[in-house]
Amino acid sequence: MDEDPCQWMLTTPAWNAVLSLEREDLKVVWHPGSTADMVQCSLPYGLPRADVEAAIQAGP
């Protein structure tokens, strides 16, 4: 991930998330515990920044 400028890691005490810039949207994959608990969503680039931030920070 360090070599891909289109991916970031967000870490909180409760979960980790990988954010990826895709062609048509922002992909978010939360890892709350084990990989079996992974949750993902795609957020369109047209969403307001505040909505994107709120969706990401809300967690899985």
C-alpha positions, -999 to +999 in steps of 0.1 A: +000+000+000+029+024+006+037+023-031+002+031-043-006+068-041-043+060-046-047+041-013-047+053+023-051+036+056-073+050+084-068+036+118-091+041+148-092+021+181-123+002+169-114-005+133-090+001+104-101+011+069-084+011+035-095+039+012-089+035-025-094+059-053-111+039-081-121+050-116-156+060-107-158+061-069-140+060-036-139+025-022-138+020+015-130-014+032-134-015+070-116-042+090-133-042+124-115-073+136-109-103+115-110-104+077-142-123+080-158-091+094-148-069+065-174-044+053-170-024+021-188+003+003-183+026-027-189+063-024-194+083-057-171+112-062-202+135-066-210+133-029-203+164-008-170+161+012-189+163+045-211+133+036-180+113+025-162+121+058-193+112+078-198+079+061-161+069+065-160+080+102-192+062+110-173+030+104-187-004+095 
